Amino acid sequence: MKFVKAFRGARRGEVFPTDFKAGDECPPELLDAAKAAGAVEEQKPAPKSKAAG
């Protein structure tokens, strides 16, 4: 998942935070925090189309 706006967070094992830009890949360990901050766009599953029968 990619950032949609700037986000600052410390990766697992890192002492200092990293400044991420929109378009950067979000590390898995920061995903929950980034979602809470609105820094990543949640991908919703495609709606199921109704088959004509």
C-alpha angles and dihedrals in degrees: 000000000000130000116254093195139016116294134179120207143143116245119226109285093015122116098200127050125248123225108231123196129213107280095032117123113257114233112235093240091059097044098097093049092045091051091050090051093047091241095128128046112234112232111228119206115257112264114256112248119227110242115228109239 
